[in-house]
Amino acid sequence: MADALRAVRLVAPGFHAALRVHLVETSPVLRARQAKVLEGEAVEWHERLTDLPPGPFILLANEFLDALPIHQLVKHGGQWRERQVALTEAGDFGFQVGKAASPLARLLTPEVAQAPETSIAEVSPTIRGTIAAISRRLAHYGGAALLIDYGYAEAAAGDSLQAVRRHQYHPVLQDPGEADLTAHVDFSAVGAAARMSGVDVHGPIEQGAFLTRLGILERAQRLVRDVDSAKAHDLVEGMHRLIAPDRMGSLFKVIGLGPVGLSALPGFVS
Ligand SMILES: C[S@@+](CC[C@H](N)C(=O)[O-])C[C@H]1O[C@@H](n2cnc3c(N)ncnc32)[C@H](O)[C@@H]1O
C-alpha cells in the first residue's frame, strides 16, 4: 500500500488527495506496523470487510485469501469426509477422519469428486462468502478489485495446507497461533462466486504474464539506469523473483473483479 500510494501521489496527485485508505486487518501487531509505514496518510482500520463505509472502492488484496480458513475433505470408503483435528493419546494435536460424509462435498467439482480413495480436497466457504460480499458491493457501488495470491486456476485435489514460522516451514498443528497458516487458493471457485454475485471476472492469469503486460521489464530498465550496480542487481533480482515461472511468476495468480460491462482491466489483456 505504501508503494502504491507513493506511485499514485506522483502520477495522479488529485486522485491521491481525494482517496481514503481503509485497511482490513485483524492482527493488532500488523496494524501497528502498518501505521508506521503509512505515517502521514489518511488511514482507517477495520476488523471485517463488512465494516467498510458505503461507496465505490478499489480493493487491493495481496496474499489475503490464502490466510482465510479452509476445510479439508478426505476420500474414505467412497465418501468425502471432513479431515478433523483431534487429540492423540500422547496429548498432541493430530488429524482424524470424520465418521460421516461431509455436506461440504457438494462444493467439489465433478472432476475433483472423482479423485481416488485417500485423496484430500480443500474447500473454503469463507473465501466464497468473502468474494460474494466484495462482488455484491462492486455491483452496487462500482469500482474494481484486484486479488493476487498463490494457487491454482482450476480446482484440483491435493493437500496445500502449510504453516510458516519465522520464515521456515513448520508442522501445521504445532504451536497454534504462533505460525502463519495458509492454503493455495482455488481461483476457479473465486471466479464462480464472483460471477454468481453479479460481477465480471478478469483472469485469473499468472503473475508473471500480468506484470509483464503492465510493463515491469521496461520499468526495471528505466530504474536501473539511474542507480549503482549493487542497487541495479537488487532491482533485477526482485523483478525476476516476481515474474520467473520457477519462482513467483507461475504459482501466483491475479484475478480482477468489476461491474458488468467495465472495459478490460490493464494487465488482463495483451
Ligand atoms: C500474508 S499477509 C499479506 C499481507 C499484505 N497484503 C502484503 O502483501 O504483504 C495476510 C494478511 O491477512 C490478514 N488477515 C488474516 N485473516 C484475516 C481476516 N479474516 N480479516 C482480515 N485480515 C486478515 C493477516 O493479519 C495478514 O496481514
The ligand as a Tripos MOL2 file, in Angstrom:
@<TRIPOS>MOLECULE
LIG
   27    29     1     0     0
SMALL
NO_CHARGES

@<TRIPOS>ATOM
      1 C1          0.1460  -12.9840    4.1000 C.3       1 LIG1
      2 S1         -0.4220  -11.4950    4.8160 S.3       1 LIG1
      3 C2         -0.4240  -10.3920    3.4450 C.3       1 LIG1
      4 C3         -0.0730   -9.0040    3.8850 C.3       1 LIG1
      5 C4         -0.0210   -7.8910    2.8160 C.3       1 LIG1
      6 N1         -1.2070   -7.8270    1.9980 N.3       1 LIG1
      7 C5          1.2130   -7.9870    1.9620 C.2       1 LIG1
      8 O1          1.1150   -8.0460    0.7540 O.co2     1 LIG1
      9 O2          2.3040   -8.0090    2.4970 O.co2     1 LIG1
     10 C6         -2.1150  -11.8470    5.1850 C.3       1 LIG1
     11 C7         -2.7820  -10.7260    5.9630 C.3       1 LIG1
     12 O3         -4.1810  -11.0060    6.1420 O.3       1 LIG1
     13 C8         -4.5210  -10.7060    7.4910 C.3       1 LIG1
     14 N2         -5.7330  -11.4870    7.8170 N.ar      1 LIG1
     15 C9         -5.8300  -12.8070    8.0520 C.ar      1 LIG1
     16 N3         -7.1050  -13.1760    8.2470 N.ar      1 LIG1
     17 C10        -7.8300  -12.0550    8.1310 C.ar      1 LIG1
     18 C11        -9.2460  -11.7640    8.2220 C.ar      1 LIG1
     19 N4        -10.1190  -12.7210    8.4730 N.pl3     1 LIG1
     20 N5         -9.6330  -10.4920    8.0380 N.ar      1 LIG1
     21 C12        -8.7320   -9.5160    7.7860 C.ar      1 LIG1
     22 N6         -7.3910   -9.7250    7.6900 N.ar      1 LIG1
     23 C13        -6.9600  -10.9770    7.8590 C.ar      1 LIG1
     24 C14        -3.2840  -11.0680    8.2660 C.3       1 LIG1
     25 O4         -3.2470  -10.4760    9.5340 O.3       1 LIG1
     26 C15        -2.2020  -10.5260    7.3360 C.3       1 LIG1
     27 O5         -1.9910   -9.1470    7.4930 O.3       1 LIG1
@<TRIPOS>BOND
     1     1     2 1
     2     2     3 1
     3     2    10 1
     4     3     4 1
     5     4     5 1
     6     5     6 1
     7     5     7 1
     8     7     8 2
     9     7     9 1
    10    10    11 1
    11    11    12 1
    12    11    26 1
    13    12    13 1
    14    13    14 1
    15    13    24 1
    16    14    15 ar
    17    14    23 ar
    18    15    16 ar
    19    16    17 ar
    20    17    18 ar
    21    17    23 ar
    22    18    19 1
    23    18    20 ar
    24    20    21 ar
    25    21    22 ar
    26    22    23 ar
    27    24    25 1
    28    24    26 1
    29    26    27 1
@<TRIPOS>SUBSTRUCTURE
     1 LIG1         1 GROUP 0 **** ****
